[in-house]
Amino acid sequence: MQLTTIAVYNYLVMHSSALEVSRRFLHGTWHATRHLEAVLATAGPLDLTEFVVLEYAALSDLGPSGIADALRLPDHTVSRVLGRLESLDLLERQLDPDDHRRRALLPTRQGRAQLDTLHATLQRHVERILPDHDAEQLRTFAKVLTAVVAAEAPSETTPVVSGSGATPSDAPRGRRSRRR
């Protein structure tokens, strides 16, 4: 009887611990996303989805459907976001000179400036709300987030745009590989 009680107790402790981790993950992710959206709202006209789509366009050679796949968003959502980014003069779509079926997504000077502003705002905010965390702890946190993305799509993760398959390139747009 004693062994059974200990086994049940150990199971409950392990189960409670796992439940606590999953609750913290769920609640933390939810609140962090809402918090991030509020911070971004103070830095410019872009919402979180628009910011991330512009970031993917700036860091990768993915086209609209490639970004939709990487972000697991419907094509029509990405198309709508790209249209809004164009209307704000933050992004332009140009025919790929090597493949006229494909549109290259190019952040404008204003688009790159907006990304810089958003990143600077986020950096200042993280430093303000987490003053007791050093750079190494924050890098570890970023690695954990990247691991979460990689667990969902292990063949797609990259160090720059996690989970996207996107990689930065300094090559002219017309010379990039042909991706969706």
C-alpha positions as a printed NumPy array, in Angstrom:
array([[  0.   ,   0.   ,   0.   ],
       [  2.845,   2.355,   0.824],
       [  4.427,   1.872,  -2.617],
       [  1.12 ,   2.567,  -4.351],
       [  0.602,   5.772,  -2.395],
       [  4.122,   6.961,  -3.237],
       [  3.646,   6.047,  -6.891],
       [  0.337,   7.952,  -7.051],
       [  1.872,  10.915,  -5.243],
       [  4.844,  10.964,  -7.635],
       [  2.495,  10.72 , -10.617],
       [  0.402,  13.62 ,  -9.32 ],
       [  3.476,  15.737,  -8.641],
       [  4.841,  15.037, -12.117],
       [  1.435,  15.605, -13.707],
       [  0.869,  18.835, -11.769],
       [  4.286,  20.058, -12.759],
       [  3.582,  19.365, -16.442],
       [  0.179,  21.008, -16.114],
       [  1.766,  24.032, -14.484],
       [  4.309,  24.318, -17.316],
       [  1.603,  24.055, -19.972],
       [ -0.554,  26.638, -18.172],
       [  2.364,  29.011, -17.831],
       [  3.234,  28.513, -21.497],
       [ -0.353,  29.145, -22.626],
       [ -0.964,  32.143, -20.4  ],
       [  2.506,  33.576, -20.949],
       [  2.216,  33.295, -24.72 ],
       [ -1.231,  34.878, -24.709],
       [ -0.289,  37.801, -22.482],
       [  3.089,  38.344, -24.156],
       [  1.373,  38.571, -27.548],
       [ -1.197,  41.084, -26.252],
       [  1.601,  43.033, -24.579],
       [  3.679,  43.022, -27.767],
       [  0.71 ,  44.304, -29.754],
       [  0.273,  47.193, -27.296],
       [  3.965,  48.117, -27.483],
       [  3.919,  48.031, -31.293],
       [  0.87 ,  50.307, -31.316],
       [  2.979,  53.013, -29.65 ],
       [  5.705,  52.776, -32.295],
       [  3.825,  53.204, -35.543],
       [  0.908,  52.241, -37.718],
       [  1.626,  48.501, -38.008],
       [ -0.062,  45.734, -36.098],
       [  1.818,  42.577, -35.154],
       [  0.912,  40.663, -38.33 ],
       [  1.907,  43.586, -40.568],
       [  5.197,  43.98 , -38.711],
       [  6.063,  40.3  , -39.057],
       [  5.099,  40.162, -42.752],
       [  7.249,  43.239, -43.451],
       [ 10.089,  41.626, -41.486],
       [  9.841,  38.43 , -43.549],
       [  9.842,  40.454, -46.767],
       [ 12.947,  42.323, -45.612],
       [ 14.894,  39.248, -44.487],
       [ 14.001,  36.709, -47.119],
       [ 13.363,  36.125, -50.763],
       [  9.971,  34.588, -50.049],
       [  7.049,  35.718, -52.129],
       [  3.494,  36.173, -50.853],
       [  2.59 ,  32.485, -50.759],
       [  5.948,  31.595, -49.202],
       [  5.353,  34.109, -46.416],
       [  1.826,  32.756, -45.963],
       [  3.223,  29.222, -45.647],
       [  5.992,  30.3  , -43.259],
       [  3.594,  32.197, -40.998],
       [  0.827,  29.629, -41.375],
       [ -1.58 ,  32.309, -42.519],
       [ -4.146,  32.111, -45.313],
       [ -2.929,  33.541, -48.628],
       [ -5.712,  36.123, -48.614],
       [ -4.576,  37.443, -45.216],
       [ -1.009,  37.927, -46.438],
       [ -2.295,  39.488, -49.654],
       [ -4.388,  41.963, -47.631],
       [ -1.421,  42.785, -45.38 ],
       [  0.878,  43.288, -48.37 ],
       [ -1.701,  45.627, -49.892],
       [ -1.812,  47.673, -46.693],
       [  1.995,  47.794, -46.501],
       [  2.058,  49.046, -50.097],
       [ -0.598,  51.668, -49.366],
       [  1.535,  52.921, -46.454],
       [  4.54 ,  53.079, -48.837],
       [  6.425,  50.562, -46.706],
       [  6.697,  47.841, -49.351],
       [  6.66 ,  47.511, -53.096],
       [  6.094,  44.494, -55.29 ],
       [  8.185,  44.222, -58.436],
       [  8.355,  41.606, -61.133],
       [ 11.294,  39.309, -60.621],
       [ 13.518,  39.898, -63.674],
       [ 14.5  ,  36.204, -63.743],
       [ 10.987,  34.84 , -63.318],
       [  8.122,  37.027, -64.508],
       [  5.616,  34.76 , -62.758],
       [  7.042,  35.849, -59.421],
       [  6.779,  39.126, -57.519],
       [  9.715,  40.297, -55.436],
       [  8.723,  41.99 , -52.188],
       [ 10.935,  44.988, -51.483],
       [ 10.664,  47.073, -48.334],
       [ 10.944,  50.75 , -49.22 ],
       [ 13.257,  53.162, -47.424],
       [ 10.261,  54.062, -45.231],
       [  9.607,  50.35 , -44.644],
       [ 13.153,  49.737, -43.468],
       [ 12.97 ,  52.83 , -41.257],
       [  9.693,  51.538, -39.772],
       [ 11.314,  48.163, -39.042],
       [ 14.248,  49.937, -37.384],
       [ 11.841,  52.003, -35.259],
       [  9.834,  48.948, -34.241],
       [ 12.936,  46.96 , -33.322],
       [ 14.38 ,  49.871, -31.333],
       [ 11.073,  50.299, -29.511],
       [ 10.936,  46.603, -28.67 ],
       [ 14.56 ,  46.601, -27.504],
       [ 14.01 ,  49.592, -25.204],
       [ 10.842,  48.006, -23.872],
       [ 12.527,  44.667, -23.119],
       [ 15.377,  46.481, -21.361],
       [ 12.859,  48.477, -19.294],
       [ 10.636,  45.564, -18.254],
       [ 13.433,  43.026, -17.761],
       [ 16.271,  45.098, -16.28 ],
       [ 17.54 ,  42.212, -14.149],
       [ 18.013,  39.88 , -17.121],
       [ 21.351,  40.013, -18.848],
       [ 21.926,  39.593, -22.568],
       [ 22.803,  35.904, -22.172],
       [ 19.499,  35.154, -20.435],
       [ 17.602,  36.951, -23.19 ],
       [ 19.525,  35.015, -25.865],
       [ 18.624,  31.793, -24.044],
       [ 14.972,  32.846, -24.001],
       [ 15.146,  33.546, -27.748],
       [ 16.704,  30.098, -28.301],
       [ 13.825,  28.486, -26.399],
       [ 11.305,  30.341, -28.564],
       [ 13.185,  29.226, -31.671],
       [ 13.116,  25.635, -30.381],
       [  9.335,  25.848, -29.971],
       [  9.01 ,  26.954, -33.597],
       [ 11.496,  24.314, -34.755],
       [  9.523,  21.602, -32.966],
       [  6.521,  22.513, -35.093],
       [  8.442,  22.741, -38.364],
       [ 11.929,  21.309, -37.864],
       [ 12.977,  21.494, -41.495],
       [ 12.019,  25.143, -41.785],
       [ 13.843,  26.862, -38.958],
       [ 16.677,  29.304, -39.561],
       [ 18.525,  31.483, -37.083],
       [ 17.208,  34.695, -38.645],
       [ 13.541,  34.119, -39.388],
       [ 12.658,  31.141, -37.26 ],
       [ 10.292,  28.644, -38.746],
       [ 10.165,  30.293, -42.112],
       [ 12.814,  28.732, -44.247],
       [ 13.669,  32.375, -44.942],
       [ 17.274,  33.434, -45.068],
       [ 18.687,  36.897, -45.501],
       [ 20.459,  37.715, -48.686],
       [ 22.577,  40.639, -49.784],
       [ 22.279,  39.583, -53.405],
       [ 20.179,  41.76 , -55.699],
       [ 16.564,  40.608, -55.795],
       [ 16.792,  39.51 , -59.396],
       [ 19.605,  37.102, -58.588],
       [ 17.959,  35.299, -55.691],
       [ 16.861,  31.733, -55.753],
       [ 13.374,  30.988, -56.965],
       [ 11.149,  30.459, -53.985],
       [  7.463,  30.837, -53.731]])
